[in-house]
Amino acid sequence: MVSSLFLKHSESVSQQRSNARRSSAARRYQANTVSAKFQSSLQELLEKMERCNPYFVRCIKPNHHKESGVFDMELVNTQLHYSGIMETIHIRRDGYPIRLHFHSFLSRYKALLCLKDLPPADGENCVIMLHKLVPAKPGSYQLGVSKIFLKEELYQQLEEKRDRVLIIAAMTLQRYTRMCFVRKNFVKFRRRMTLFEARSRGYLAR
């Protein structure tokens, strides 16, 4: 009888230990499942952001009351300073923020030199084209393995020259287009006048 009591007690302890192990394993499995779902959703979010190429816009309050047409210079300067935007501007100005592949650089600015064919995409041809277009100062650009790095000031000079050329080209195209329409209408008008004169002379002759 005493042995049966000890046997029942040992079986009860074993059952409790087994239940505790199953409960602990279930909790670990549940925790792992939650963390796995979170990691999976986070990875999916990162992949979506990489595909979408998002741009983040930092908003600046123009005044404390958020009224339209009121611009508090001191408040705006404080926000720009403490948000790090001014420091970012200084870093961007001191570095080489414009990075273009050799092929992209040559394709973008070849029209300024009236080149029909694109030269080989290498650093040497980029430097030759750059010096033909603008007076590039030493240190205003650097060459990499496959890209050319430009200072902001040098890039703006290139873009201003490109904009002027594009404006002139657009105005020339518009002028020739208008001339084509005027000539077409004039030819049509002259043909009608000739036909009208011929019919008028025929009518008067009868």
C-alpha positions as CSV (number, residue, x, y, z in Angstrom):
1,M,0.0,0.0,0.0
2,V,2.9,2.4,0.9
3,S,4.6,1.5,-2.4
4,S,1.5,2.2,-4.4
5,L,1.3,5.7,-2.8
6,F,5.0,6.5,-3.8
7,L,4.2,5.1,-7.3
8,K,1.2,7.4,-7.7
9,H,3.3,10.4,-6.4
10,S,6.1,9.7,-8.9
11,E,3.6,9.4,-11.7
12,S,2.0,12.7,-10.7
13,V,5.4,14.5,-10.7
14,S,6.3,13.0,-14.1
15,Q,3.0,14.1,-15.5
16,Q,3.5,17.7,-14.1
17,R,7.0,17.8,-15.6
18,S,5.8,16.6,-19.0
19,N,3.0,19.2,-19.0
20,A,5.5,21.9,-18.1
21,R,7.8,20.9,-20.9
22,R,4.9,21.0,-23.4
23,S,3.7,24.3,-22.2
24,S,7.2,25.8,-22.4
25,A,7.7,24.4,-25.9
26,A,4.3,25.8,-27.0
27,R,5.3,29.3,-25.6
28,R,8.6,29.1,-27.5
29,Y,6.9,28.0,-30.7
30,Q,4.3,30.8,-30.4
31,A,7.1,33.4,-29.7
32,N,9.1,32.1,-32.7
33,T,6.0,32.3,-34.9
34,V,5.3,35.9,-33.9
35,S,8.9,37.0,-34.4
36,A,9.0,35.1,-37.8
37,K,5.8,36.9,-38.9
38,F,7.3,40.3,-37.8
39,Q,10.6,39.6,-39.6
40,S,8.7,38.5,-42.8
41,S,6.5,41.6,-42.8
42,L,9.5,43.8,-42.2
43,Q,11.4,42.2,-45.1
44,E,8.4,42.6,-47.3
45,L,8.1,46.3,-46.4
46,L,11.8,46.9,-47.2
47,E,11.4,45.2,-50.6
48,K,8.4,47.3,-51.4
49,M,10.4,50.5,-50.4
50,E,13.3,49.5,-52.7
51,R,11.0,48.9,-55.6
52,C,9.1,52.2,-55.2
53,N,12.2,54.5,-54.7
54,P,10.4,56.6,-52.1
55,Y,11.2,60.3,-51.4
56,F,10.8,61.7,-47.9
57,V,9.6,65.3,-47.6
58,R,10.6,67.3,-44.5
59,C,8.0,69.9,-43.6
60,I,8.9,73.2,-42.1
61,K,6.4,75.4,-40.2
62,P,6.4,78.9,-41.7
63,N,5.1,80.4,-38.4
64,H,3.8,79.3,-35.0
65,H,0.2,79.7,-35.9
66,K,0.5,77.9,-39.3
67,E,-1.1,80.9,-41.1
68,S,-0.8,81.2,-44.8
69,G,1.2,84.1,-46.2
70,V,3.2,84.7,-42.9
71,F,6.9,83.7,-43.0
72,D,8.8,83.8,-39.7
73,M,12.5,83.8,-40.8
74,E,13.9,83.2,-37.3
75,L,11.6,80.2,-36.8
76,V,12.4,78.7,-40.1
77,N,16.1,79.2,-39.6
78,T,15.9,77.4,-36.2
79,Q,14.0,74.5,-37.7
80,L,16.5,74.2,-40.6
81,H,19.4,74.3,-38.1
82,Y,18.2,71.8,-35.6
83,S,16.9,69.4,-38.3
84,G,20.4,69.1,-39.8
85,I,19.4,70.5,-43.2
86,M,21.9,73.3,-43.2
87,E,24.7,70.9,-42.3
88,T,23.5,68.6,-45.0
89,I,23.7,71.5,-47.5
90,H,27.2,72.4,-46.4
91,I,28.3,68.7,-46.8
92,R,26.7,68.5,-50.2
93,R,28.4,71.7,-51.3
94,D,31.8,70.6,-50.1
95,G,31.6,67.1,-51.6
96,Y,30.7,65.7,-55.0
97,P,27.0,65.2,-54.9
98,I,26.5,64.7,-58.6
99,R,27.4,61.2,-59.8
100,L,26.9,60.2,-63.4
101,H,27.9,57.1,-65.3
102,F,30.2,57.8,-68.1
103,H,27.6,56.8,-70.7
104,S,24.9,59.0,-69.0
105,F,27.2,62.0,-68.9
106,L,28.2,61.7,-72.6
107,S,24.6,61.1,-73.7
108,R,23.3,64.0,-71.7
109,Y,25.8,66.6,-73.0
110,K,26.8,65.4,-76.5
111,A,24.2,67.7,-78.1
112,L,26.1,70.7,-76.8
113,L,29.0,69.8,-79.0
114,C,26.7,68.8,-82.0
115,L,28.0,65.2,-81.8
116,K,26.0,62.7,-83.9
117,D,27.7,59.6,-82.6
118,L,28.4,58.9,-78.9
119,P,32.1,58.5,-78.1
120,P,33.3,55.5,-76.1
121,A,32.1,55.7,-72.6
122,D,35.2,56.2,-70.5
123,G,36.7,58.7,-68.2
124,E,39.0,60.3,-70.7
125,N,36.2,61.2,-73.1
126,C,34.2,62.6,-70.3
127,V,37.1,64.9,-69.3
128,I,37.6,66.0,-72.9
129,M,33.9,66.8,-73.3
130,L,33.8,68.6,-69.9
131,H,36.7,70.9,-70.7
132,K,35.2,71.7,-74.1
133,L,31.9,72.8,-72.5
134,V,32.9,74.7,-69.4
135,P,36.1,76.0,-67.7
136,A,36.4,73.2,-65.1
137,K,38.6,74.2,-62.2
138,P,40.9,71.7,-60.6
139,G,39.1,69.7,-57.9
140,S,35.7,70.5,-59.3
141,Y,35.3,66.9,-60.6
142,Q,36.7,63.5,-59.9
143,L,36.8,60.3,-62.0
144,G,35.8,56.9,-60.6
145,V,35.8,53.4,-62.1
146,S,32.6,53.9,-64.0
147,K,31.3,57.3,-62.9
148,I,32.3,61.0,-63.0
149,F,31.7,63.0,-59.8
150,L,30.9,66.7,-60.1
151,K,30.7,69.6,-57.7
152,E,27.3,71.3,-57.5
153,E,28.6,74.5,-59.1
154,L,30.1,72.8,-62.1
155,Y,26.9,70.7,-62.6
156,Q,24.8,73.9,-62.5
157,Q,27.0,75.4,-65.2
158,L,26.6,72.4,-67.4
159,E,22.8,72.4,-66.9
160,E,22.4,76.1,-67.6
161,K,24.3,75.7,-70.9
162,R,22.2,72.7,-71.8
163,D,19.0,74.6,-71.0
164,R,20.0,77.4,-73.3
165,V,20.8,75.0,-76.1
166,L,17.5,73.3,-75.6
167,I,15.6,76.6,-75.6
168,I,17.2,77.7,-78.8
169,A,16.5,74.3,-80.4
170,A,12.9,74.5,-79.3
171,M,12.4,78.0,-80.6
172,T,14.0,77.0,-83.9
173,L,11.7,74.0,-84.2
174,Q,8.7,76.2,-83.4
175,R,9.8,78.7,-86.1
176,Y,10.2,76.1,-88.8
177,T,6.9,74.5,-87.8
178,R,5.0,77.8,-88.0
179,M,6.7,78.5,-91.4
180,C,5.6,75.1,-92.6
181,F,2.0,75.7,-91.7
182,V,2.1,79.2,-93.2
183,R,3.6,77.9,-96.4
184,K,1.0,75.1,-96.6
185,N,-1.9,77.5,-96.1
186,F,-0.4,79.9,-98.7
187,V,-0.1,77.2,-101.3
188,K,-3.7,76.1,-100.6
189,F,-4.9,79.7,-100.9
190,R,-3.0,80.3,-104.1
191,R,-4.4,77.1,-105.6
192,R,-7.9,78.2,-104.8
193,M,-7.3,81.7,-106.2
194,T,-6.0,80.3,-109.4
195,L,-9.0,78.1,-109.8
196,F,-11.3,81.0,-108.9
197,E,-9.7,83.2,-111.5
198,A,-9.9,80.5,-114.2
199,R,-13.6,80.0,-113.6
200,S,-14.2,83.7,-113.5
201,R,-12.5,84.2,-116.9
202,G,-14.5,81.3,-118.3
203,Y,-17.8,82.8,-117.0
204,L,-17.0,86.2,-118.5
205,A,-16.0,84.7,-121.8
206,R,-19.4,83.0,-122.1
